[in-house]
Amino acid sequence: MKLLLISMVLIGCSFLQLTMAALPPTAPPTINPTPSDCDLKCGQRCAAAGYEDRCLKYCGICCEQCKCVPSGTYGNKSECPCYRDKKNSKGTSKCP
């Protein structure tokens, strides 16, 4: 009886391994932020801004283009090089 049970477990394990090997690999989840993600992140980023509406506008533009927003209300731009390197026509940082 024990031999039969052990045989069934081994066969089941072999079948499971074959089934798992035959499955196609899954694609990694996308990390592109949705507009609501940008709104949330920019809301946090612009919480202490003097001109919050302007901050939200430019942060939203940068978030959509760069797919990221640095943490905190100021600084930390090294977390997102694209966000950091965007410049306006005057040569200053476009992203708040």
Secondary structure, 3 states (H helix, E strand, C coil): CHHHHHHHHHHHHHHHHHHHHHCCCCCCCCCCCCHHHHHHHHHHHCCCCCCHHHHHHHHHHHHHHHCCCCCCCCCCHHHCHHHHHCECCCCCECCC
